[in-house]
């Protein structure tokens, strides 16, 4: 079950990686009213028929997870977005890639919590594979604006192999420092 907004993001990014994408862009924008995420990949994409089917929790292609008879990621996301009067779009072109975008209004009583952004971004960046990922994170509040960008290939060049514990520690420390700057802005408005 998806307990946080970060769980949804992680699930969509994992789908993009497993679709064979060589480039994944993640845009995570937050303001005082909402948080919006857009994940775009250049993976295998989906036909119109598959796009209609992925919204059904009882559909799975049977390839990605052999033996699984349900595919709950997109249906859970759509259900959560609908529950808070948010927005969801899915655009895909077979052989070209997929874009999943969603927005949650933060003031809605049923909006899931944000979750652990640092752990989510670190795990997404460290997921095995030869893909590149660009994460853009921004916060816009009356008290100020800030943001940061993470490029997977640059981080690997600077820090080293993400399969090593020390490298993951450095990555986590760096992402924590970026999120701490956003927390400073949040704390100014209270």
C-alpha positions in Angstrom: 0.0 0.0 0.0 1.2 3.5 -0.7 1.3 5.5 2.5 2.9 8.7 1.2 3.3 10.9 -1.8 6.9 9.7 -2.1 5.7 6.1 -2.4 3.8 7.1 -5.5 6.8 8.9 -7.0 9.1 5.9 -6.3 6.7 3.5 -7.9 6.4 5.6 -11.1 10.1 6.0 -11.3 10.7 2.3 -10.8 8.3 1.6 -13.7 10.2 4.0 -15.9 13.5 2.3 -15.1 12.0 -1.1 -15.7 10.6 0.1 -19.0 14.2 0.3 -20.4 14.4 4.1 -20.2 17.9 5.6 -20.7 16.7 9.0 -19.5 14.2 9.8 -16.7 13.3 13.3 -15.7 11.5 13.9 -12.4 10.1 17.3 -11.6 8.8 17.8 -8.1 7.2 21.3 -7.5 5.7 22.3 -4.2 4.0 25.5 -3.1 1.7 26.4 -0.3 -1.3 24.9 -2.0 -0.1 21.7 -3.7 2.7 19.4 -4.6 3.0 18.3 -8.3 5.2 15.6 -9.7 5.9 14.9 -13.4 8.0 11.8 -14.4 9.0 11.6 -18.1 11.0 8.7 -19.6 12.2 7.6 -23.0 11.4 3.9 -22.3 9.3 1.6 -24.4 6.1 3.5 -24.0 2.6 2.1 -24.1 0.0 1.6 -26.8 -3.4 3.3 -26.4 -4.9 0.0 -25.4 -2.3 -0.6 -22.6 -2.8 2.9 -21.4 -6.5 2.2 -20.8 -5.7 -1.1 -19.1 -3.1 0.2 -16.6 -5.8 2.1 -14.8 -7.4 -1.3 -13.9 -5.9 -2.8 -10.7 -6.5 -6.3 -12.1 -4.3 -5.7 -15.2 -0.6 -6.6 -15.4 1.4 -7.5 -18.4 2.8 -10.5 -16.6 6.3 -9.7 -17.9 7.7 -7.2 -15.4 6.6 -9.2 -12.3 6.1 -12.8 -13.3 3.3 -14.5 -11.3 1.7 -11.2 -10.2 -1.9 -11.0 -11.3 -2.5 -7.3 -10.3 -0.8 -4.0 -11.0 -1.8 -1.5 -8.3 0.6 1.4 -8.8 -1.3 3.6 -11.2 -4.8 2.6 -9.9 -3.8 3.5 -6.3 -2.3 6.8 -7.5 -5.5 7.6 -9.5 -7.7 6.7 -6.5 -5.6 8.9 -4.1 -5.7 11.8 -6.5 -9.5 11.5 -7.0 -10.0 11.4 -3.2 -8.5 14.8 -2.8 -9.7 16.5 -6.0 -6.2 16.5 -7.5 -5.0 16.0 -11.1 -3.6 13.0 -12.9 -2.5 12.6 -16.5 -0.8 9.8 -18.4 0.6 10.3 -21.8 2.6 7.6 -23.7 3.7 6.8 -27.2 4.8 3.3 -28.0 8.5 3.2 -28.7 9.0 6.8 -27.4 8.3 6.9 -23.7 5.8 7.9 -21.1 4.9 10.9 -19.0 3.0 10.6 -15.7 1.9 13.8 -14.0 -0.1 14.3 -10.8 -0.9 17.0 -8.3 -2.1 16.8 -4.8 -3.7 19.7 -2.9 -1.9 19.8 0.4 -4.7 21.4 2.4 -7.2 18.5 1.7 -7.8 16.5 4.8 -7.3 13.2 2.9 -4.0 14.2 1.2 -1.4 11.6 2.0 1.7 12.9 3.9 4.7 13.9 1.8 6.9 11.1 3.2 10.7 10.9 3.3 11.9 12.9 0.3 15.6 12.2 1.0 15.3 8.4 1.2 13.0 8.4 -1.8 15.4 10.4 -4.0 18.5 8.4 -2.8 16.8 5.1 -3.6 15.6 6.3 -7.0 19.0 7.5 -7.9 20.7 4.3 -6.6 18.4 1.8 -8.3 20.6 -0.4 -10.4 20.9 0.2 -14.1 22.5 2.3 -16.8 19.9 5.0 -17.0 20.4 8.6 -16.3 18.0 10.6 -14.2 17.6 14.4 -13.7 15.6 15.4 -10.6 14.4 19.0 -10.3 12.9 19.9 -6.9 11.5 23.3 -6.2 9.6 25.0 -3.4 7.7 28.3 -3.8 6.3 29.9 -0.7 5.5 33.5 0.3 8.5 33.3 2.7 10.8 32.4 -0.2 11.7 30.2 -3.1 14.5 27.7 -3.6 15.2 24.4 -5.3 17.9 22.1 -6.6 18.7 19.7 -9.4 20.3 16.3 -9.2 21.8 14.6 -12.2 22.6 11.0 -11.7 25.5 10.7 -14.1 27.2 13.8 -12.5 26.7 12.4 -9.0 28.2 9.1 -10.0 31.2 10.9 -11.5 31.7 12.9 -8.3 30.9 10.3 -5.7 31.5 7.0 -7.3 29.6 3.7 -7.6 26.2 3.8 -5.8 26.5 0.2 -4.9 29.1 1.1 -2.3 27.8 2.0 1.2 30.2 5.0 1.6 29.0 6.5 -1.7 25.4 6.1 -0.7 26.2 7.9 2.6 27.7 10.8 0.8 24.7 10.9 -1.6 22.3 10.9 1.3 24.2 13.7 3.1 24.2 15.8 0.0 20.4 15.4 -0.7 19.7 16.0 3.0 21.6 19.3 2.8 19.5 20.3 -0.2 16.3 19.5 1.6 17.5 21.3 4.7 17.6 24.5 2.6 14.0 24.0 1.7 13.0 23.3 5.3 14.5 26.7 6.3 12.0 28.4 4.0 9.1 26.3 5.4 10.2 27.3 8.9 10.2 31.0 8.1 6.5 31.1 7.4 5.5 29.6 10.8 
